[in-house]
Amino acid sequence: MKMEKGEQTLLVAVFVCALVFSAFSLQYAQEHFALRATATAPAGGAGQPRDADIETIKRLIRQGELSDHEALFYTPAPTLPDTPR
């Protein structure tokens, strides 16, 4: 079965569109995952202990001041300008 000129042109156009779409998708994926990897990196290194008053946190949860699940929407705290000492 021989393809006509119009069918060949259509096939080439579809192939070119698929290549362009793939290139843009790969570029987006690389940028997205690179940003996500740097955004989730811990600030002070992993595994460093923090001081937390567990009893106060539990009391605030019981009083309804805090919930016992992670926040759905939050942003990092803003950094304060250096203050002279």
Distance bins in CASP14 RR format, pairs under 12 A and 6 or more apart:
PFRMAT RR
TARGET T0000
AUTHOR 0000-0000-0000
RMODE 2
METHOD distances of the structure
MODEL  1
1 7 0 0 0 0 0 1 0 0 0 0 0
2 8 0 0 0 0 1 0 0 0 0 0 0
3 9 0 0 0 0 1 0 0 0 0 0 0
3 10 0 0 0 0 1 0 0 0 0 0 0
3 11 1 0 0 1 0 0 0 0 0 0 0
3 12 0 0 0 0 0 1 0 0 0 0 0
4 10 0 0 0 0 1 0 0 0 0 0 0
4 11 0 0 0 0 0 1 0 0 0 0 0
5 11 0 0 0 0 0 1 0 0 0 0 0
5 12 0 0 0 0 0 1 0 0 0 0 0
6 12 0 0 0 0 1 0 0 0 0 0 0
6 13 0 0 0 0 1 0 0 0 0 0 0
6 14 0 0 0 0 0 1 0 0 0 0 0
7 13 0 0 0 0 0 1 0 0 0 0 0
7 14 0 0 0 0 0 1 0 0 0 0 0
8 14 0 0 0 0 0 1 0 0 0 0 0
8 15 0 0 0 0 0 1 0 0 0 0 0
9 15 0 0 0 0 0 1 0 0 0 0 0
9 16 0 0 0 0 0 1 0 0 0 0 0
10 16 0 0 0 0 0 1 0 0 0 0 0
10 17 0 0 0 0 0 1 0 0 0 0 0
11 17 0 0 0 0 0 1 0 0 0 0 0
11 18 0 0 0 0 0 1 0 0 0 0 0
12 18 0 0 0 0 0 1 0 0 0 0 0
12 19 0 0 0 0 0 1 0 0 0 0 0
13 19 0 0 0 0 0 1 0 0 0 0 0
13 20 0 0 0 0 0 1 0 0 0 0 0
14 20 0 0 0 0 0 1 0 0 0 0 0
14 21 0 0 0 0 0 1 0 0 0 0 0
15 21 0 0 0 0 0 1 0 0 0 0 0
15 22 0 0 0 0 0 1 0 0 0 0 0
16 22 0 0 0 0 0 1 0 0 0 0 0
16 23 0 0 0 0 0 1 0 0 0 0 0
17 23 0 0 0 0 0 1 0 0 0 0 0
17 24 0 0 0 0 0 1 0 0 0 0 0
18 24 0 0 0 0 0 1 0 0 0 0 0
18 25 0 0 0 0 0 1 0 0 0 0 0
19 25 0 0 0 0 0 1 0 0 0 0 0
19 26 0 0 0 0 0 1 0 0 0 0 0
20 26 0 0 0 0 0 1 0 0 0 0 0
20 27 0 0 0 0 0 1 0 0 0 0 0
21 27 0 0 0 0 0 1 0 0 0 0 0
21 28 0 0 0 0 0 1 0 0 0 0 0
22 28 0 0 0 0 0 1 0 0 0 0 0
22 29 0 0 0 0 0 1 0 0 0 0 0
23 29 0 0 0 0 0 1 0 0 0 0 0
23 30 0 0 0 0 0 1 0 0 0 0 0
24 30 0 0 0 0 0 1 0 0 0 0 0
24 31 0 0 0 0 0 1 0 0 0 0 0
25 31 0 0 0 0 0 1 0 0 0 0 0
25 32 0 0 0 0 0 1 0 0 0 0 0
26 32 0 0 0 0 0 1 0 0 0 0 0
26 33 0 0 0 0 0 1 0 0 0 0 0
27 33 0 0 0 0 0 1 0 0 0 0 0
27 34 0 0 0 0 0 1 0 0 0 0 0
28 34 0 0 0 0 0 1 0 0 0 0 0
28 35 0 0 0 0 0 1 0 0 0 0 0
29 35 0 0 0 0 0 1 0 0 0 0 0
29 36 0 0 0 0 0 1 0 0 0 0 0
30 36 0 0 0 0 0 1 0 0 0 0 0
30 37 0 0 0 0 0 1 0 0 0 0 0
31 37 0 0 0 0 0 1 0 0 0 0 0
31 38 0 0 0 0 0 1 0 0 0 0 0
32 38 0 0 0 0 0 1 0 0 0 0 0
32 39 0 0 0 0 0 1 0 0 0 0 0
33 39 0 0 0 0 0 1 0 0 0 0 0
33 40 0 0 0 0 0 1 0 0 0 0 0
34 40 0 0 0 0 0 1 0 0 0 0 0
34 41 0 0 0 0 0 1 0 0 0 0 0
35 41 0 0 0 0 0 1 0 0 0 0 0
39 75 0 0 0 0 0 1 0 0 0 0 0
39 76 0 0 0 0 1 0 0 0 0 0 0
40 46 0 0 0 0 0 1 0 0 0 0 0
40 76 0 0 0 0 0 1 0 0 0 0 0
42 48 0 0 0 0 1 0 0 0 0 0 0
42 50 0 0 0 0 0 1 0 0 0 0 0
42 76 0 0 0 0 0 1 0 0 0 0 0
43 50 0 0 0 0 0 1 0 0 0 0 0
43 76 0 0 0 0 1 0 0 0 0 0 0
43 77 0 0 0 0 0 1 0 0 0 0 0
43 79 0 0 0 0 0 1 0 0 0 0 0
44 50 0 0 0 0 0 1 0 0 0 0 0
50 57 0 0 0 0 0 1 0 0 0 0 0
51 57 0 0 0 0 0 1 0 0 0 0 0
52 58 0 0 0 0 0 1 0 0 0 0 0
52 60 0 0 0 0 0 1 0 0 0 0 0
53 59 0 0 0 0 1 0 0 0 0 0 0
53 60 0 0 0 0 1 0 0 0 0 0 0
54 60 0 0 0 0 0 1 0 0 0 0 0
54 61 0 0 0 0 0 1 0 0 0 0 0
55 61 0 0 0 0 0 1 0 0 0 0 0
55 62 0 0 0 0 0 1 0 0 0 0 0
56 62 0 0 0 0 0 1 0 0 0 0 0
56 63 0 0 0 0 0 1 0 0 0 0 0
56 65 0 0 0 0 0 1 0 0 0 0 0
56 66 0 0 0 0 1 0 0 0 0 0 0
57 63 0 0 0 0 0 1 0 0 0 0 0
57 64 0 0 0 0 0 1 0 0 0 0 0
57 65 0 0 0 0 1 0 0 0 0 0 0
57 66 1 0 0 1 0 0 0 0 0 0 0
57 67 0 0 0 0 0 1 0 0 0 0 0
57 68 0 0 0 0 1 0 0 0 0 0 0
58 64 0 0 0 0 0 1 0 0 0 0 0
58 65 0 0 0 0 0 1 0 0 0 0 0
58 66 0 0 0 0 1 0 0 0 0 0 0
58 68 0 0 0 0 1 0 0 0 0 0 0
59 65 0 0 0 0 1 0 0 0 0 0 0
59 66 0 0 0 0 1 0 0 0 0 0 0
60 66 1 0 1 0 0 0 0 0 0 0 0
60 67 0 0 0 0 1 0 0 0 0 0 0
60 68 0 0 0 0 0 1 0 0 0 0 0
61 67 1 0 0 1 0 0 0 0 0 0 0
61 68 1 0 1 0 0 0 0 0 0 0 0
61 69 0 0 0 0 0 1 0 0 0 0 0
62 68 0 0 0 0 1 0 0 0 0 0 0
END
